[in-house]
Amino acid sequence: MNMLDNLRQWLSVAQPLTTPIGDPGSELEREIQRREATVAALQLAEAKYEEIFRNCVEGIFQSTPKGCYISANPALAAIYGYDSPEEMMACVENIADQLYVDRGTREKFVSEIQEQGVLRDFISRVKRKDGRIIWVRENVRAVRGQGGVILYYEGNVSDITDWKETEEKLIAAKEAAEEANRVKGQFLASMSHELRTPLTAIIGFSEMLLEDARIERKEEWIDDLERILSSSHHLLGIINDLLDLSKIEAGRLELNPEPINVRDLILELADAVKTSVSKRHNHLVVRTGAEDCHAVIDKLRLRKCLLNLVGNACKFTDHGSVTIALDHFDKQGEPWLRLSVSDTGIGMCEEQTAKIFEPFAQADPSVSKKYGGPGLGLAITKRFCDMMRGRIFVKSQKGEGSTFTMEFPTRLPKVTSDTGQLLNRVKALPGARRLLIIEDDHLTSKLLTVALQNAGMETRVARTGADGISQAASWKPEAITLDIGLPDMEGWEVLRKLKEHPATADIPVIIVTIDAARHKAIEMGAEDYLFKPVQPAALIGTLASHGIKSNLPPVLLVNDSDEMRRMTARMLESSGFSVLEASTTAQALTLLSSTQPGLAVLEPSLNTVDTLQLLDYLQSRIGADRIPVFVITPDELPVADRDKLHGKVQLILARSQMRREDFLRFVREAVSVGAMQSHRRTGSILAAAPPTPPV
C-alpha cells in the first residue's frame, strides 16, 4: 500500500470537517490534491520509461557483480537470441561462462570497471542461444552503495557484428593489397634488373662504338649508331618512368634534398637539350636573371621535371620557341621558386588540360598517334612536385601554345647522408708527367687530352707547328705527340727542328697520323708511331714502354656480371684508365693483397655481407680518405640503405640515371684526389705497402 492509499484510508475514518474554506481543513484538502498530481506525474514518467526500456533498439541491462541479470529489455534478449527477457534471465545464470566466448573477458570487464567506474566501448565476442558467435559493444557504469560497495552494473549493449565483419574484410583486403603491392614491387625489381642490365650494356657499347666511328669518320656507321643509342635511351626512359611511378604509388620513392644553384642547373640543362629543341626547328630561350638562385632541393627530381616539361614542349612545337624561366617569390613568409616552361606549339583546350596530369593520358587519341609517347612524363612530374611540397599547373590555348609552371619551397628537409658528395676537381698531381699535343684537329686533340689527363698527366695543346716548337722549348714536356698534317708546316719539319734544337732534342716524340710512314718517323728520331684513330689504351701503353708511366693507380672493378664488368672496364680503358677486374669479393681481396688501387668501383649484386666485408677492409687498409669507393646500383637506393653506407663510400650512382661522361669525370676526380692525398702523406704515389687481407 502506498502513501496515497494510506492517506485516503485515514480520511475515510476521520470526522467530517465543517470548517469553512481557509481553515486548516481546506489546506489539508489542497495538500492531498497536490500529492495526487505528483503521483500521477510519477506514474506517467514510469510508464514512459517502461516504454523506452521495452522499445529501445539497444540492449539495456542491470547485472550483479557475480554475473547474474537483474533486469533486461527485449532488445538485449533478441541480441542474444532469446524470445523474451524472462527466458534470457532464467537461462543465463553466469554471464562469464555462458555468454563470453574468450576466457578472461569477464575478468577484464570487472577489473576495468572497478578501477574506472565507467566502461566505454568494451568490445567482445559473445555466444547466442543458437550457438552463433557475434560481436557486441558495451557501455556500462557501476552503481555503488554506502562505503563505495558496488551494488550492480547497468548499461547498454549493441550488436556490432556487421561492422566488425566489414572491418575484418577491409583489413583482409588491405593485407591482400599490400601483398599484391609487395609482389608487384618484387616483379618490377626483377624486371628492372632483367630489362635494364642488357639495355645499359647496349647503351654503353653503342656509346663507345659511336665514339670510335666519329674518330674514324665512318659516316655510314654514325647515323645507325645514333639511332640505336637514341632508341635505347628512349626505352630506358620509359622503363625508368614506369618504375618511378610504381615507387611513388607504393610510397617507396624518397627525396634526397641537397644544396644546389638552380640557375646553374637550368643553364646546364639548356645546354644539354639544345639538340632536341632544334630538331623541329625551334629555338630555346632561357630567362634566369643574372643572380644565382640557391635552394635545398632534390636536384635529380627537379632536373627530371624540367626535362619532362622541355621534352613535352619540344614534341608539340614546330618552327617555334621553347622558353625556360626562373623566378622567386615569398609565400606566407617562406621563399619559393617558380619555374615555367612555355612553348608556341599546338596548345590544348580546357577539357584536355583537365586530364593531362593523369598517368598514360594524352590530349586525345590523334595526339598519341601523331606524336607518340606513353603519357607518363607529366604524371610523374606532378607527383614529384607534390613530394617536394610544391605544385604544377598549366595554362594553354588551343593553337597558341602552353605554359607549365612549377612552384616549390626553396628548402626541403635535408637528408642526413653525405654519400653522393664528390671531391673537388684536380687538374694535375704534383710531379705529373707533362705531355705536349701538337694537333690541329679538335676532335683528336680532345681525345688525346682526356685520355692523358685520365692517366694523371698534365697536357697542353698546340694547333700549329710553330706554336708546338715554341711550347716545347719553354714548357719542356716529358713527351710530345705530333701530327704530320699541320696547317703551317709539315709534321716532319717540326720533328726535324725539335731534334736539332738542344733544348728539345731529348724529348721523346710519338708521331700520330693517318699516313703509313713508320720507318721514316723512326729514322728522323721519333720514338714511336701510332695510326689515327688513336685508342687511349694504346697511347698510354706506348708512353709506358718509353718510361713515361701514369702517376695514377689503377681502378678496381668488382662485379659478378661479366658483361657489365667488361663494359665498364672497356669504358674506363678507352679513356686512359688502368683497370683491375674481380668477379667476387675473394678475387678482389686477392688483388688487394698485392696492389693498391686508386679507386674501387663496386656493383653489389654480390652477397651483402661480402660487400660490407670488402668495404670494411678497404677502409681499414688505407683509410676511406685514401681510396675513394664508388657503389653502382641498378636503381636509386632508399635513404635507409644509403645511410648504411654512410662513411664507407664516396659516391653512390644509380646505373639507370648514370651518364657516361659524368661517370668518367667522377672517376678521374676521385682517382686524382686519392692519389694526391697519398702523395701528400707518403711523398710518392703508391708508396704504402698493402697489409694482408682478411681470411
C-alpha positions in Angstrom: 0.0 0.0 0.0 1.5 3.4 -1.0 1.4 6.6 0.8 -1.7 7.9 -1.1 -3.7 4.9 -0.2 -2.8 5.3 3.5 -3.9 8.9 3.3 -7.3 8.0 1.8 -7.9 5.3 4.4 -7.2 7.8 7.2 -9.7 10.3 5.6 -12.5 7.7 5.5 -12.5 7.2 9.2 -11.9 10.8 10.2 -14.8 13.1 11.3 -16.1 15.3 8.5 -14.8 18.8 8.6 -17.3 21.5 8.6 -14.9 24.4 8.8 -15.2 26.9 6.0 -12.6 27.3 3.3 -9.5 28.8 4.5 -9.3 26.9 7.8 -6.9 24.0 8.4 -9.3 21.5 6.8 -9.2 23.2 3.5 -5.3 23.3 3.5 -5.3 19.6 4.0 -7.5 19.0 1.0 -5.3 21.1 -1.2 -2.2 19.1 0.0 -4.0 15.9 -0.9 -4.7 17.3 -4.4 -1.1 18.3 -4.9 0.1 14.9 -3.8 -2.3 13.1 -6.1 -1.0 15.2 -9.0 2.6 14.3 -8.2 1.7 10.6 -8.0 0.0 10.8 -11.4 3.1 12.5 -12.9 5.3 9.8 -11.5 3.1 7.1 -12.9 3.2 8.8 -16.3 7.0 9.1 -16.2 7.3 5.4 -15.1 5.1 4.4 -18.0 7.2 6.4 -20.4 10.4 4.9 -19.0 8.9 1.4 -19.3 8.0 2.1 -22.9 11.5 3.3 -23.7 13.1 0.4 -21.9 11.0 -2.1 -23.8 11.1 -0.5 -27.2 14.8 0.6 -27.3 16.7 -0.9 -30.2 19.8 -1.3 -28.0 20.0 -3.8 -25.2 19.7 -2.4 -21.7 20.5 -4.4 -18.6 21.3 -4.5 -14.9 23.5 -7.3 -13.6 25.1 -8.3 -10.3 28.9 -8.3 -9.8 28.7 -12.1 -9.7 27.3 -12.2 -13.3 23.5 -12.6 -12.9 21.0 -10.4 -14.7 18.7 -8.3 -12.5 16.8 -6.8 -15.4 17.0 -6.7 -19.2 14.9 -5.4 -22.0 13.5 -7.3 -25.1 16.3 -5.8 -27.4 19.0 -7.4 -25.2 17.2 -10.7 -25.3 16.9 -10.5 -29.1 20.6 -9.7 -29.4 21.4 -12.9 -27.5 18.8 -14.9 -29.4 16.2 -15.3 -26.7 12.4 -14.8 -27.1 12.0 -12.7 -24.1 13.9 -11.1 -21.2 12.3 -13.5 -18.8 13.6 -16.5 -20.8 17.1 -15.0 -21.0 17.4 -14.2 -17.3 16.1 -17.7 -16.5 18.7 -19.4 -18.8 21.7 -17.2 -18.2 22.8 -17.8 -14.7 26.5 -16.9 -15.2 27.5 -14.3 -17.8 31.2 -15.2 -17.7 30.7 -18.8 -18.6 27.5 -18.7 -20.7 27.9 -15.6 -22.8 31.6 -14.6 -23.3 33.5 -16.6 -25.8 37.0 -15.7 -24.9 38.3 -16.8 -21.5 39.2 -13.9 -19.2 36.8 -11.4 -20.9 34.5 -11.1 -17.8 37.6 -10.7 -15.5 38.9 -7.9 -17.7 35.4 -6.3 -17.7 35.2 -6.4 -13.9 38.7 -5.3 -13.4 38.4 -2.2 -15.6 35.0 -1.1 -14.3 36.1 -1.4 -10.7 39.1 0.7 -11.4 37.4 3.3 -13.6 33.8 3.2 -12.5 32.7 3.6 -16.2 33.4 1.3 -19.1 33.0 2.7 -22.6 33.2 0.8 -25.9 34.1 -2.6 -24.3 34.2 -4.9 -27.4 33.9 -8.7 -27.0 32.7 -11.8 -28.6 29.6 -13.5 -27.1 27.7 -16.7 -27.8 24.0 -16.5 -28.7 21.4 -19.1 -27.6 21.6 -20.8 -31.0 25.4 -21.1 -30.7 26.3 -18.4 -33.2 29.2 -16.1 -32.3 28.6 -12.3 -32.5 30.5 -9.2 -31.6 29.0 -6.7 -29.1 30.0 -3.3 -27.7 29.1 -2.5 -24.1 28.9 0.9 -22.3 28.5 0.2 -18.6 28.7 2.0 -15.2 29.0 0.7 -11.7 26.2 1.7 -9.2 27.7 1.9 -5.7 26.0 1.9 -2.3 27.3 3.1 1.1 31.0 2.8 1.5 31.5 2.6 -2.2 30.5 -1.0 -2.5 29.3 -2.0 -6.0 25.6 -2.9 -5.9 25.2 -3.7 -9.6 26.2 -2.8 -13.1 23.9 -1.1 -15.6 24.4 -0.2 -19.2 23.7 -0.9 -22.9 24.7 -3.4 -25.5 25.0 -3.0 -29.3 25.4 -5.8 -31.8 28.4 -4.7 -34.0 28.8 -8.0 -35.9 28.2 -6.4 -39.3 30.6 -3.6 -38.6 33.2 -6.0 -37.3 32.9 -8.3 -40.2 33.2 -5.3 -42.6 36.3 -4.2 -40.7 37.8 -7.7 -41.0 37.1 -7.7 -44.7 38.7 -4.3 -45.1 41.7 -5.5 -43.1 41.9 -8.6 -45.2 41.6 -6.5 -48.4 44.3 -4.1 -47.2 46.6 -7.0 -46.4 45.8 -8.6 -49.8 46.5 -5.2 -51.5 49.8 -4.9 -49.6 50.8 -8.4 -50.5 49.9 -7.7 -54.2 51.9 -4.4 -54.0 54.9 -6.3 -52.5 54.7 -8.9 -55.2 54.4 -6.2 -57.8 57.4 -4.5 -56.3 59.4 -7.7 -56.5 58.3 -8.2 -60.1 59.2 -4.7 -61.0 62.6 -5.0 -59.3 63.2 -8.3 -61.1 62.1 -6.9 -64.4 64.1 -3.7 -63.8 67.2 -5.8 -63.5 66.4 -8.1 -66.4 65.5 -5.2 -68.7 67.9 -2.5 -67.7 71.0 -4.6 -67.4 71.2 -5.6 -71.1 69.8 -2.2 -72.1 72.5 -0.5 -70.2 75.1 -2.7 -71.9 73.6 -1.8 -75.3 73.9 1.9 -74.4 77.4 1.6 -73.1 78.8 -0.3 -76.0 76.9 1.9 -78.5 78.5 5.0 -77.0 81.9 3.5 -77.4 81.3 2.4 -80.9 79.8 5.8 -81.8 82.9 7.5 -80.4 85.2 5.2 -82.4 83.1 5.8 -85.6 83.4 9.6 -85.1 87.1 9.4 -84.6 87.5 7.2 -87.7 85.0 9.4 -89.6 82.9 6.5 -90.6 79.8 8.5 -91.5 77.8 5.4 -92.7 78.1 4.0 -89.1 77.4 7.2 -87.2 73.8 7.6 -88.2 72.8 4.0 -87.4 74.6 4.0 -84.1 72.9 7.3 -83.1 69.6 5.7 -83.9 70.4 2.7 -81.7 71.6 4.9 -78.9 68.5 7.2 -79.2 66.1 4.3 -79.2 67.9 2.7 -76.3 67.8 5.8 -74.2 64.1 6.2 -75.1 63.3 2.7 -74.0 65.3 3.1 -70.8 63.5 6.4 -70.1 60.1 4.6 -70.3 61.2 1.8 -68.0 62.5 4.3 -65.5 59.3 6.3 -65.7 57.2 3.1 -65.0 59.4 2.2 -62.1 59.3 5.7 -60.7 55.5 5.8 -60.9 55.2 2.4 -59.3 57.5 3.5 -56.4 55.6 6.8 -55.9 52.2 4.9 -55.8 53.7 2.4 -53.3 55.2 5.2 -51.2 58.7 3.9 -51.6 60.3 6.8 -53.5 62.4 9.0 -51.3 63.7 12.5 -51.9 67.4 13.4 -51.4 67.5 17.2 -50.9 70.9 18.9 -51.4 72.1 22.5 -51.7 72.1 23.5 -55.4 72.3 26.6 -57.6 69.0 26.3 -59.6 70.2 28.9 -62.1 73.3 26.7 -62.9 71.1 23.7 -63.2 68.8 25.4 -65.7 71.8 26.6 -67.8 73.4 23.2 -67.7 70.1 21.6 -68.8 69.5 24.2 -71.5 72.9 23.3 -73.0 72.0 19.6 -72.9 68.7 20.0 -74.7 69.8 22.3 -77.5 69.9 19.5 -80.0 66.5 18.1 -79.2 65.0 21.6 -79.3 66.4 22.3 -82.8 65.2 19.0 -84.2 61.8 20.6 -85.0 63.5 23.9 -86.0 62.6 25.5 -82.6 64.8 28.0 -80.7 65.4 27.9 -77.0 65.0 31.0 -74.7 66.4 30.9 -71.2 65.4 33.6 -68.6 67.1 33.1 -65.3 68.3 36.6 -64.4 71.8 37.4 -63.6 71.8 36.4 -59.9 72.4 32.9 -58.5 69.3 31.2 -57.1 70.2 28.8 -54.2 67.9 26.1 -52.9 67.9 22.9 -50.9 66.0 20.5 -53.1 66.2 17.1 -54.8 68.4 18.0 -57.8 67.8 14.8 -59.7 64.0 15.1 -59.4 64.0 18.8 -60.3 66.1 18.1 -63.3 63.8 15.2 -64.3 60.7 17.6 -64.0 62.4 20.2 -66.2 63.5 17.6 -68.8 59.9 16.2 -68.9 58.4 19.7 -69.5 61.1 20.8 -72.0 60.8 17.5 -73.9 57.0 17.8 -73.9 57.2 21.4 -75.2 59.7 20.3 -78.0 57.5 17.5 -79.0 54.4 19.6 -79.6 56.1 22.7 -81.1 57.3 23.1 -84.7 59.2 26.1 -86.1 58.5 28.0 -82.8 60.1 28.7 -79.5 60.5 27.0 -76.1 61.2 29.2 -73.1 62.5 28.3 -69.7 62.0 30.9 -67.0 63.1 31.1 -63.3 61.7 33.4 -60.7 61.4 33.5 -56.9 58.7 34.9 -54.6 57.6 34.8 -51.0 54.6 32.7 -49.8 53.5 33.2 -46.3 56.9 34.5 -45.3 58.7 31.5 -46.9 60.9 31.8 -50.1 59.6 29.8 -53.0 60.8 29.1 -56.6 58.8 29.4 -59.7 60.0 27.6 -62.9 58.0 27.7 -66.1 58.3 26.1 -69.5 56.4 27.8 -72.3 56.0 26.9 -75.9 54.3 28.2 -79.0 53.0 24.8 -80.0 49.6 23.2 -80.7 48.2 24.1 -77.3 45.2 22.4 -75.6 41.6 23.1 -74.8 40.2 23.2 -71.2 38.9 19.7 -71.4 42.3 18.4 -72.4 44.2 20.3 -69.7 41.9 18.8 -67.0 43.3 15.3 -67.5 46.8 16.0 -68.7 48.5 15.0 -65.4 46.9 11.6 -65.2 49.1 8.5 -66.0 49.0 7.4 -69.6 46.8 10.3 -70.5 47.1 12.0 -73.9 45.2 15.2 -75.0 43.3 13.0 -77.5 43.9 9.8 -79.5 45.1 11.7 -82.5 47.8 13.3 -80.5 49.0 9.9 -79.3 49.1 8.6 -82.9 50.9 11.6 -84.3 53.4 12.4 -81.5 53.8 9.1 -79.6 54.8 8.7 -76.1 53.3 6.6 -73.2 51.9 9.7 -71.4 53.9 9.3 -68.2 56.1 12.4 -68.1 53.6 14.9 -66.9 52.1 12.4 -64.4 55.5 11.8 -62.8 56.3 15.5 -62.9 53.0 16.2 -61.0 53.9 13.6 -58.3 57.4 14.8 -57.9 56.1 18.4 -57.4 53.7 17.0 -54.8 56.5 15.2 -53.0 58.6 18.4 -52.9 55.7 20.3 -51.3 55.1 22.2 -54.5 52.5 22.3 -57.2 52.3 22.4 -61.0 49.6 23.9 -63.2 49.1 24.6 -66.9 47.7 27.5 -68.9 47.0 26.7 -72.5 45.2 28.0 -75.6 44.4 25.8 -78.5 46.6 26.7 -81.4 48.7 29.2 -79.4 50.8 27.1 -77.0 51.1 26.1 -73.4 52.8 27.2 -70.2 53.6 24.7 -67.5 54.5 26.3 -64.1 56.1 24.6 -61.1 56.4 26.2 -57.7 58.4 24.9 -54.8 59.7 26.0 -51.4 63.4 26.7 -51.6 64.2 24.4 -48.6 63.2 20.8 -48.2 64.3 18.8 -45.1 67.9 17.7 -45.6 68.6 14.0 -45.6 71.4 13.0 -43.3 73.7 11.4 -45.7 77.0 12.6 -47.3 77.3 9.8 -49.8 76.9 11.4 -53.2 79.1 14.5 -52.4 82.1 14.1 -54.5 85.6 15.6 -54.3 86.9 18.8 -55.9 88.4 18.6 -59.3 92.1 18.1 -59.6 93.8 19.1 -62.9 97.2 17.7 -62.3 99.1 15.9 -59.5 102.4 17.2 -58.0 105.1 15.8 -60.3 102.6 14.8 -63.0 104.1 13.8 -66.3 103.8 16.7 -68.8 102.8 16.0 -72.4 102.6 18.4 -75.3 100.0 17.6 -78.0 100.7 19.1 -81.4 97.5 18.6 -83.3 95.2 20.9 -85.3 92.2 18.5 -85.3 90.0 19.5 -82.4 88.4 16.0 -82.0 91.7 14.2 -82.0 93.3 16.7 -79.6 90.3 16.4 -77.2 90.5 12.6 -77.3 94.3 12.6 -76.5 93.8 15.3 -73.8 91.1 13.4 -72.0 93.0 10.1 -72.2 96.2 11.6 -70.9 94.5 13.6 -68.1 92.6 10.5 -67.0 96.0 8.9 -66.7 97.1 11.7 -64.3 99.2 13.6 -66.8 99.3 17.3 -67.4 98.7 18.4 -71.0 99.0 21.3 -73.3 97.8 21.6 -76.9 99.5 23.4 -79.8 97.4 23.9 -83.0 100.4 24.8 -85.3 103.9 23.6 -85.8 105.4 26.9 -84.8 103.4 27.0 -81.6 104.4 23.4 -80.9 108.2 24.2 -81.3 107.8 27.3 -79.0 105.9 25.5 -76.3 108.3 22.5 -76.4 111.3 24.8 -75.7 109.6 26.9 -73.0 107.5 24.3 -71.2 109.9 21.3 -71.6 107.3 18.5 -71.7 108.4 14.9 -71.0 106.9 13.7 -74.3 105.3 15.1 -77.4 102.6 13.7 -79.7 102.9 15.1 -83.2 100.5 15.2 -86.1 102.0 15.2 -89.6 99.4 17.3 -91.3 99.6 20.7 -89.7 98.3 24.0 -91.2 101.6 26.0 -91.2 104.2 23.3 -91.9 104.5 19.5 -92.2 105.0 17.5 -89.0 108.3 16.1 -90.5 109.7 19.7 -90.5 108.5 20.1 -86.8 110.2 16.8 -85.9 113.4 17.9 -87.6 113.5 21.2 -85.7 112.7 19.6 -82.4 115.6 17.2 -82.8 118.0 19.9 -83.9 117.3 22.3 -81.0 119.4 21.5 -77.9 116.5 22.3 -75.5 114.1 19.8 -77.2 116.4 17.2 -78.8 116.0 14.7 -76.0 112.2 14.9 -75.6 110.5 11.7 -76.9 108.3 12.3 -79.9 105.4 10.0 -80.9 104.1 10.5 -84.4 100.2 10.4 -84.5 98.9 10.4 -88.1 96.9 8.6 -90.8 100.0 8.2 -93.0 101.9 4.9 -93.2 105.4 6.2 -92.7 106.7 4.4 -89.6 110.1 3.8 -91.0 110.6 7.4 -91.9 109.5 8.5 -88.4 112.0 6.3 -86.7 114.8 7.4 -89.0 114.1 11.0 -88.2 114.3 10.4 -84.4 110.7 9.8 -83.4 110.4 7.2 -80.5 107.2 5.6 -81.8 104.5 5.8 -84.3 100.7 5.5 -83.9 97.9 5.4 -86.5 94.8 7.5 -86.3 92.3 6.9 -84.8 94.4 6.5 -81.6 93.0 4.2 -78.9 93.7 5.8 -75.5 94.9 2.4 -74.1 97.4 2.1 -77.0 98.7 5.6 -76.4 99.1 5.0 -72.6 100.8 1.7 -73.3 103.2 3.3 -75.9 104.2 6.0 -73.4 104.8 3.5 -70.7 107.1 1.4 -73.0 109.3 4.5 -73.2 109.3 5.1 -69.5 106.5 7.6 -69.3 104.1 5.9 -67.0 100.9 7.2 -65.5 101.1 8.7 -62.0 97.7 7.3 -61.1 96.9 3.9 -59.5 94.5 1.5 -61.3 90.8 1.3 -60.8 89.4 -1.8 -59.1 86.1 -3.1 -60.6 84.2 -5.7 -58.6 81.0 -7.0 -60.3 79.8 -10.6 -60.7 78.2 -9.8 -64.1 81.0 -10.5 -66.7 79.1 -8.4 -69.3 78.6 -5.4 -67.2 82.1 -5.5 -65.6 83.7 -5.8 -69.1 81.6 -2.9 -70.4 82.6 -0.7 -67.5 86.3 -1.8 -67.8 86.3 -1.0 -71.6 84.7 2.4 -70.9 87.5 3.2 -68.4 90.3 1.7 -70.5 89.2 3.6 -73.6 89.5 6.8 -71.6 93.0 6.0 -70.4 92.5 4.4 -67.1 94.2 1.3 -65.9 91.7 -1.3 -64.6 91.8 -4.4 -62.3 88.8 -6.7 -62.5 87.3 -9.1 -60.0 84.0 -11.1 -60.2 83.9 -12.0 -56.5 84.9 -10.5 -53.2 87.5 -13.2 -52.8 89.2 -12.2 -56.1 89.1 -8.6 -55.1 90.8 -9.4 -51.8 93.5 -11.4 -53.6 94.2 -8.4 -55.9 94.3 -6.1 -53.0 97.0 -8.2 -51.3 99.5 -7.2 -54.0 98.1 -4.0 -55.5 96.9 -0.7 -54.1 94.2 0.7 -56.4 93.3 4.4 -56.5 89.6 3.7 -56.7 87.2 0.8 -56.0 84.0 0.6 -58.0 81.6 -1.9 -56.6 78.3 -3.1 -58.1 76.9 -5.0 -55.1 74.8 -7.6 -56.7 77.2 -9.7 -54.7 76.3 -11.1 -51.3 75.6 -8.1 -49.0 77.8 -9.5 -46.2 80.7 -9.9 -48.6 80.2 -6.4 -50.0 80.3 -4.9 -46.5 83.3 -7.0 -45.6 85.1 -5.6 -48.7 84.2 -2.1 -47.7 85.4 -2.5 -44.2 88.7 -4.0 -45.5 89.2 -1.1 -47.9 88.7 1.4 -45.0 91.0 -0.4 -42.6 93.6 -1.0 -45.2 94.3 2.6 -46.3 91.5 4.7 -44.8 88.4 5.9 -46.6 90.0 9.2 -47.4 92.9 7.5 -49.2 90.9 5.3 -51.5 87.6 6.5 -52.8 84.9 3.9 -53.1 82.0 4.1 -55.6 78.9 1.9 -55.4 76.9 1.5 -58.6 73.3 0.2 -58.1 70.7 -0.8 -60.7 68.4 1.8 -59.3 68.4 4.5 -56.6 68.9 3.3 -53.1 66.4 4.2 -50.4 67.7 6.7 -47.8 67.9 3.9 -45.2 70.2 1.9 -47.4 72.3 4.9 -48.3 72.7 5.6 -44.6 74.1 2.1 -44.0 76.9 3.1 -46.4 77.5 6.4 -44.6 81.2 6.9 -44.1 82.1 3.8 -46.2 81.7 5.2 -49.7 82.3 8.5 -51.5 79.6 8.2 -54.2 76.5 6.1 -55.0 75.5 6.1 -58.6 72.2 4.6 -60.0 73.1 3.0 -63.3 69.6 3.8 -64.6 70.5 7.5 -64.2 74.2 7.4 -64.9 75.6 9.3 -67.9 78.9 8.0 -69.3 80.6 11.4 -69.3 79.6 12.1 -65.7 80.9 8.7 -64.6 84.3 9.2 -66.3 84.6 12.7 -64.8 83.8 11.3 -61.3 86.3 8.5 -61.7 89.1 10.9 -62.8 88.4 13.3 -59.9 88.3 10.5 -57.4 91.4 8.8 -58.6 93.3 12.1 -58.8 92.3 13.2 -55.3 93.1 9.8 -53.9 96.5 9.9 -55.5 97.0 13.5 -54.3 96.3 12.5 -50.7 98.6 9.5 -51.0 101.3 11.8 -52.3 100.9 14.2 -49.5 101.1 11.5 -46.8 103.9 9.4 -48.3 105.8 11.7 -50.6 105.2 9.5 -53.5 102.2 7.8 -55.0 101.6 4.1 -54.4 104.3 4.0 -51.7 102.2 2.3 -49.0 102.7 -1.4 -48.7 99.3 -3.3 -48.6 98.5 -5.3 -45.5 97.3 -8.9 -45.6 93.6 -9.2 -46.5 91.2 -11.0 -44.1 90.9 -14.7 -44.5 
